[in-house]
């Protein structure tokens, strides 16, 4: 009997010792990586194995770019001007000369460069991935607003009585006015669609790397007016067609360095649909996320 009790006590002691050892033992785990897949196996017995599989990127810190990204409400602020290539010896009846004064010439169409403003408001621009986000197609739609501020006192008329002669005409014309203006500008507004090829050295960052875009834009002239301000007439706004080209085709470009973006445009076609040859261009800053 004593031998049996001693044997049972020894067995209970061994069982308790074994159980204590097992409860404090740390489970082993195996990790296997296959490309972007991670397999984790936990447990040390056939009946106690937990296997988890994770599918994902090799480097979760890198954010994957979407193939199409959209930037809403982009604003451009810059300067507007034009390259005057007009032959003023052959302008027909579009320019009306004032008796006793020199004929209208290039000096009369010179602009106040610091006050001739270009403002573009893009409803949206999109960037479509072509080659690993380093080469993209960039396009959008928006309003292109140009204000050409003149140094001289020229005025636009859509038709009517020609100054200094009284002759009636239905054709638009420009003449040298008899008063001085404190403000005299031609405003030309377009609905414009740009399309560019974009090259980006660092597609994973909006604030780092170099971005270059170049292409063309097509614009439709939806509003034009001659706004003037003087002591004699106060504020005056004359609207008319003025023989301006209804459509505008331009070469456009953009340069981005970090968070700073510059833009520019040049049209090989004149603003006017007559003998005046004035090819517009713009340059300025673009406030954009990319």
C-alpha positions in Angstrom: 0.0 0.0 0.0 2.8 2.4 0.9 4.5 1.6 -2.4 1.3 2.3 -4.3 0.8 5.7 -2.6 4.4 6.6 -3.3 4.0 5.6 -7.0 0.8 7.7 -7.4 2.4 10.7 -5.7 5.4 10.5 -8.1 3.1 10.2 -11.1 1.1 13.3 -10.0 4.3 15.3 -9.4 5.7 14.5 -12.9 2.4 15.4 -14.5 2.2 18.7 -12.7 5.8 19.5 -13.6 5.2 18.7 -17.3 2.0 20.8 -17.4 3.8 23.8 -15.8 6.6 23.5 -18.3 4.2 23.4 -21.3 2.1 26.4 -20.0 5.1 28.7 -19.9 6.7 27.6 -23.1 6.6 30.3 -25.9 5.1 29.2 -29.2 7.2 29.3 -32.2 6.2 31.0 -35.4 7.4 30.7 -38.9 7.2 33.5 -41.5 7.4 33.0 -45.2 7.4 35.9 -47.8 6.5 35.2 -51.4 6.6 38.5 -53.4 3.8 40.6 -51.9 2.3 37.6 -49.9 3.2 37.0 -46.3 2.5 33.5 -44.7 2.7 33.3 -40.8 2.4 29.8 -39.1 2.1 29.6 -35.3 2.0 26.5 -33.0 4.2 23.5 -32.4 1.8 20.6 -32.7 -0.2 19.2 -35.5 -3.4 20.0 -33.6 -2.4 23.6 -32.7 -1.4 25.4 -35.9 -2.6 28.9 -36.8 -1.8 30.0 -40.4 -2.4 33.5 -41.6 -1.9 34.8 -45.2 -1.5 38.5 -45.9 -1.6 39.9 -49.5 -0.2 43.3 -50.0 2.7 45.5 -51.3 6.3 44.7 -50.6 6.7 48.1 -49.1 3.5 49.3 -47.3 5.1 52.7 -46.7 4.8 53.5 -50.5 1.4 54.6 -51.5 0.2 53.3 -54.8 -0.8 56.1 -57.2 -4.2 55.9 -59.0 -4.0 55.6 -62.8 -6.4 58.7 -63.0 -6.0 61.5 -60.5 -8.1 64.7 -60.5 -7.2 68.2 -59.3 -10.2 70.5 -58.8 -10.4 74.3 -59.1 -6.9 75.3 -60.2 -6.1 79.0 -60.5 -3.5 80.7 -62.7 -2.3 84.3 -62.0 0.0 85.9 -64.6 0.6 88.5 -67.3 -0.9 88.8 -70.8 0.7 90.3 -73.8 1.0 89.8 -77.6 3.6 89.9 -80.3 2.6 92.7 -82.7 3.5 91.8 -86.3 1.0 94.1 -87.9 1.8 95.9 -91.2 0.3 99.3 -90.3 0.6 100.5 -93.9 -2.1 98.1 -94.9 -4.8 97.9 -92.3 -7.8 98.9 -94.5 -10.7 100.6 -92.9 -10.4 98.9 -89.5 -8.2 101.7 -88.1 -9.7 105.2 -88.2 -7.2 108.1 -88.1 -7.9 111.4 -86.3 -7.4 114.5 -88.5 -4.3 116.4 -87.6 -2.7 113.5 -85.7 -0.4 110.7 -86.9 -1.9 107.5 -88.2 -2.5 104.8 -85.7 0.6 102.6 -85.4 2.2 100.1 -83.1 2.8 102.6 -80.4 -1.0 103.0 -80.0 -1.3 99.3 -79.2 1.4 99.1 -76.7 0.3 97.7 -73.3 0.9 98.5 -69.7 2.8 95.3 -69.0 2.4 95.3 -65.2 -1.4 95.8 -65.5 -2.2 93.5 -68.4 -3.4 90.5 -66.4 -4.1 86.9 -67.3 -6.3 84.8 -64.9 -7.2 81.2 -65.6 -9.8 79.3 -63.6 -9.7 75.6 -64.3 -12.7 73.6 -63.2 -10.6 70.5 -63.1 -7.5 68.9 -64.5 -6.9 65.2 -64.7 -3.7 63.2 -65.1 -3.9 59.8 -66.8 -1.0 57.4 -66.3 0.7 56.2 -69.5 4.1 54.9 -68.3 4.6 54.0 -64.6 3.3 57.4 -63.6 6.5 59.0 -65.0 4.7 59.8 -68.3 1.1 61.0 -68.1 -1.6 62.6 -70.3 -2.8 65.8 -68.6 -6.1 67.6 -69.7 -8.8 69.7 -68.3 -11.4 72.5 -68.9 -11.7 76.1 -67.6 -11.9 79.8 -68.3 -9.1 81.9 -69.7 -9.5 85.6 -68.8 -7.2 88.2 -70.5 -7.1 91.9 -69.9 -5.0 94.0 -72.3 -4.4 97.5 -70.7 -3.5 100.1 -73.3 -1.2 103.1 -72.8 -2.9 105.2 -75.4 -6.5 106.4 -75.8 -7.8 104.1 -78.5 -11.5 103.1 -78.5 -13.4 100.1 -80.0 -16.7 100.5 -81.8 -18.9 97.7 -83.2 -20.3 100.1 -85.9 -22.2 103.3 -86.3 -21.0 106.8 -87.1 -17.3 107.0 -87.8 -15.7 109.8 -85.7 -14.4 112.9 -87.5 -16.3 112.0 -90.7 -19.9 111.1 -89.6 -20.0 108.3 -92.1 -22.2 105.4 -91.0 -20.8 101.8 -91.1 -21.9 98.4 -89.9 -18.3 97.2 -89.6 -16.3 97.3 -86.4 -13.4 99.8 -86.1 -10.8 101.3 -83.8 -10.0 105.0 -83.5 -7.9 107.4 -81.5 -10.3 109.0 -79.1 -10.4 112.7 -78.2 -10.1 112.3 -74.5 -7.6 110.6 -72.1 -8.5 107.5 -70.1 -7.2 106.6 -66.7 -8.1 103.0 -67.5 -8.5 101.6 -71.0 -8.5 97.8 -71.6 -9.7 95.1 -74.0 -11.0 92.1 -72.2 -11.1 88.7 -74.0 -12.5 85.6 -72.2 -12.3 82.1 -73.5 -13.6 78.6 -72.6 -10.4 76.6 -73.0 -9.5 72.9 -73.1 -5.8 72.1 -72.6 -4.1 68.8 -73.4 -0.5 68.1 -72.5 2.0 65.3 -72.2 3.4 65.3 -68.6 6.8 64.0 -67.4 7.3 63.5 -63.7 10.6 62.5 -62.0 9.0 61.6 -58.7 5.4 60.4 -59.1 5.1 59.3 -55.4 5.5 62.9 -54.0 3.6 66.1 -54.6 6.3 68.3 -53.1 9.5 66.7 -54.5 10.9 66.2 -58.0 10.6 67.9 -61.3 7.4 68.0 -63.5 7.3 69.2 -67.1 4.2 69.4 -69.3 3.8 70.6 -72.9 1.0 70.5 -75.4 -1.8 72.5 -77.0 -5.0 74.2 -75.9 -8.2 75.1 -77.8 -10.2 78.1 -76.7 -13.6 79.6 -77.7 -14.1 83.3 -77.3 -17.4 83.8 -75.4 -17.0 87.4 -74.2 -15.1 90.5 -75.3 -15.5 94.2 -74.2 -13.7 97.5 -74.2 -13.7 98.9 -70.6 -12.7 102.6 -70.1 -12.6 105.1 -67.2 -12.2 108.9 -67.6 -13.2 112.1 -65.9 -15.4 113.1 -68.9 -17.4 109.9 -69.3 -16.9 108.0 -66.0 -16.9 104.3 -66.3 -17.9 102.9 -69.7 -18.2 99.4 -71.0 -18.6 98.8 -74.7 -19.4 95.3 -75.9 -19.1 94.0 -79.4 -17.5 91.5 -81.7 -14.7 93.8 -82.7 -13.6 91.4 -85.4 -11.8 89.2 -82.9 -11.1 85.6 -83.8 -13.7 83.3 -82.3 -11.3 80.4 -81.8 -7.9 80.4 -80.3 -5.3 77.6 -80.6 -2.2 77.9 -78.4 0.9 76.1 -77.4 1.0 75.6 -73.6 3.6 74.4 -71.1 4.0 74.0 -67.4 7.0 73.6 -65.2 6.8 72.3 -61.6 9.6 72.2 -59.1 8.5 70.9 -55.8 5.4 72.9 -54.8 6.1 75.8 -57.3 4.4 75.7 -60.7 5.0 78.0 -63.6 2.8 78.1 -66.8 3.0 79.8 -70.2 1.1 79.9 -73.5 1.7 81.2 -77.0 -0.7 81.4 -79.9 0.7 81.4 -83.5 -2.6 82.9 -84.6 -3.6 86.6 -84.3 -6.3 87.7 -81.8 -8.0 89.6 -84.7 -9.6 88.2 -87.8 -8.5 91.0 -90.0 -5.3 92.9 -91.0 -4.1 93.3 -87.4 -1.6 90.5 -86.6 -1.2 90.3 -82.8 -0.2 86.9 -81.4 -1.0 86.6 -77.7 1.1 84.9 -75.0 0.9 84.5 -71.2 3.2 83.6 -68.4 2.6 83.3 -64.6 2.2 81.1 -61.5 -0.1 78.1 -61.3 -1.7 77.3 -57.9 -2.1 73.5 -58.2 -1.6 70.3 -56.1 0.4 68.7 -58.8 
